[in-house]
Amino acid sequence: MVDKITDFLKEHRITEVECVVPDMTGIARGKIIPRSKFETGENMRLPAAVLFQTVNGDYPDDESISGPTDPDMICVPDPDAIRLVPWAIDPTAQVIHDCVHFDGSPVEYSPRQVLKRVLKLYSDRGWKPVVAPELEFYLVDVNKNPDIPLQPPVGRSGRAEVGHQAYSIEAVNEFDPLFEDIYDYCEAQELEVDTLIHEVGAAQMEINFLHGNPLDLADRVFLFKRTVREVALRHNMYATFMAKPMENEPGSAMHVHQSVVDINTGENIFSRADGKESELFYHYIAGLQAYVPELMPIFAPFVNSYRRLSRFTAAPINIQWGYDNRTVGLRVPMSGPEGRRVENRIAGVDCNPYLAIAATLAAGYLGMVQRLNPTEPISTDAYNMPYELPRNLESAIAQMRASTALPEVLGAAFMQAYLSVKETEYEAFFRVISSWERRHLLLYV
């Protein structure tokens, strides 16, 4: 496996290596080192606390997470996760690393390890999950002042987009040079992106990935976000993966299509021999219905995330399911028996892809092993039904902390660390006085 990395460095005449670790937020942490130092075989070390740094650069005030001594962890390169950095001036590679303790055991609160833990639960049962993520994101004009609302960028016509242009080819063509670079960079990194469409919002786009191995897809989504942001900057605009970046535009999701195949036969376990839905299919849906509400700090990780999950805004507000019904949280697309799958439409695109994929697979797993039964499918507009998801991050944290089943599948150490991160972020947000409060409360209450 080490030879695989060595061969890659020689083939591409690499001079620098970006040693990358995804933290709980999904931010790339690590070091950039010369190739000569990387090839010595000395594993990179980082403080374990790096993994639970908050999105605003703080740390939870909880010494029990990693201990009072602020210890290091060892970062081990994954030979299957080495790719070029196509925008670098000098030939540069990026390698995603796994995090282990000095005794070689996995760091339990590493997002990549959490996903591996869930995948092992499946493999122990003779199952192999298959996922296909869909990412929505906005292109916005350069905004250097966070107090000013975002605006759509100017396209090649010299005008900013107004109104809603869902599935418009011309609206996508407004940004042809940018998307040509995105596709070129994705091809250089072998990210295997599939379809590009214009979504409902102004300059809101969606990229679909081909279905495949969950860990590999999480790696590709992680790198794709980084790629799109980099390309946008080179075209004098921003790309944002905020769940709800603009007040009067719909939010952005990361829909995850998921199915499970038998490891030995390769057959979809969601379908019976006669082509009908299997009992495991229904159990899987029931697991999502039962546990997605408890997993909302992962699917909607920030205070902004819950602005997206509002009635009549092209986002789900409940955990109902239905066939080819985009108003529910859990959609079953029309397909043949081999392609039978469930689409989780609840996760925002601001989520950590490793944790979101781990969470949705964990919920489905629990449903199958506990043999849960779902509600009846919905064939009407589910936006008219009651809210079934937490309405804010504070209540979501409380619901996840009260869960008794999730620590068994995601790991108790991860649960403690992750919820501490979310609580720290929420407290930082709660201290900020918003412009709405100053506008409506300053002189009238």
Buried (B, 14 or more C-beta within 10 A) or exposed (E): EEEEBEEBBEEBEBBBBBBBBBBBBBBBBBBBBEBEEBBEEEEBEBBBBBBBBBBEEBBBEBEEBBEEEEEBBBBBBBBEBBBBBBBBEEBBBBBBBBBBBEEEEBBBBBBBBBBBBBBEBBEEBEBBBBBBBBBBBBBBBEBEEEEEEBBBBBBEEEEBBEEBBBEBEEBBEBBEEBBEBBBEBBEBBEBBBEEEBBBBBBBBBBBBBEBBBBBBBBBBBBBBBBBBBBBBEEBEBBBBBBBBBBEEBBBBBBBBBBBBBEEEEEEBBBBBEEEEBBEBBBBBBBBBBBBBBBBBBBBBBBBBBBBBBBBEBBBBBBBBBBEEBBBBBBBBBEBEBBBBBBBBBBBBBBBBBBBBBBBBBBBBBBBBEBEBEBEEBBEEEBBEBEEBBBEBBBBBBEBBBEBEBBEEBBBEBBBBBBBBBBBBBBBBBEEEEEEEEEEEEEEEE
